[in-house]
Each structure stands twice: as structure tokens, then as C-alpha cells.
Amino acid sequence: MQQAIIRLAVLAILLLNQVLITLGWNPLPWSEDEIYEGVSAVAAVVMAIYAWWKNNSVTKEAQAADEYMRELKERKKYENQ
């Protein structure tokens, strides 16, 4: 339900923006380059946070520990059935 409301709100904003542009008024006071830079900066920050948050096992020991954890979770899932 929440996703549908968000999609509807974004669509309404985009339609309003398009109507205003058609009428000759640009409601967004930024140039294309500034928008591109802003979106790129936000994407970089989001990906940096995701990469920091995500468990990235690099060493062989960490990969083995991850595999062991998966096995334990699978066993627990089957035991609870």
C-alpha cells in the first residue's frame, strides 16, 4: 500500500512538473548539469553506505565462517519444520 502511494505521489509531481514546463515555466531552478551532479553525489553516498553496511567477506576465513553460518541456518530451518 505504501509503495503505491509513493508511486502515485511521484507520478503527480512529475505530471505537474511537465504541465508547468509546457506552460513555459521551469519549476526546477537547476540546470541539467547541476541535477546530474546532485543525483551522482546521492548515488555515490547511497552506494558507500550500502557497501559499508553489507557484510563483505574478503578473506578465506571470513568466507568459511559465512558458509558455516549458512549451514547452521539451514539446519535450524529444517529442525523447526
C-alpha positions in Angstrom: 0.0 0.0 0.0 2.8 2.4 1.0 4.6 1.8 -2.3 1.5 2.5 -4.3 1.1 5.8 -2.5 4.7 6.8 -3.2 4.4 5.9 -6.8 1.2 7.9 -7.1 2.8 10.9 -5.4 5.9 10.8 -7.7 3.7 10.5 -10.7 1.6 13.5 -9.6 4.8 15.6 -9.1 6.2 14.6 -12.5 2.9 15.4 -14.2 2.7 18.8 -12.5 6.3 19.5 -13.5 5.6 18.6 -17.1 2.5 20.8 -17.3 4.4 23.7 -15.8 7.2 23.2 -18.4 4.7 23.1 -21.2 3.2 26.4 -20.0 6.7 27.9 -20.2 7.7 28.0 -16.6 10.5 25.8 -15.3 9.7 24.9 -11.7 13.1 23.4 -11.0 15.7 26.2 -10.9 18.6 23.9 -11.6 20.5 23.2 -14.8 20.8 19.7 -16.2 24.4 19.6 -15.1 23.6 20.5 -11.6 20.9 17.8 -11.5 23.3 15.3 -12.8 25.9 16.2 -10.2 23.4 16.0 -7.4 22.0 12.7 -8.5 25.5 11.3 -8.9 26.5 12.5 -5.4 23.4 11.0 -3.8 24.0 7.7 -5.7 27.7 7.6 -4.5 26.7 8.2 -0.9 24.0 5.6 -1.0 26.3 3.0 -2.5 29.1 3.9 0.0 26.6 3.3 2.9 25.4 0.1 1.4 29.0 -1.2 0.8 29.9 -0.3 4.4 26.7 -1.9 5.8 26.9 -5.1 3.7 28.9 -7.9 5.1 31.6 -8.3 2.5 33.7 -11.3 3.4 37.1 -10.9 1.7 39.4 -13.4 3.4 39.1 -17.2 3.1 38.5 -17.4 6.8 35.5 -15.0 6.6 34.1 -16.8 3.6 34.3 -20.1 5.5 32.6 -18.6 8.5 29.8 -17.3 6.2 29.4 -20.8 4.8 29.3 -22.3 8.3 26.6 -19.7 9.3 24.5 -20.6 6.2 24.7 -24.3 7.1 23.6 -23.6 10.7 20.7 -21.5 9.5 19.6 -24.3 7.1 19.8 -26.9 9.9 17.7 -24.6 12.2 15.1 -24.1 9.4 14.7 -27.9 8.9 14.6 -28.5 12.7 11.8 -26.0 13.1 9.6 -27.7 10.4 
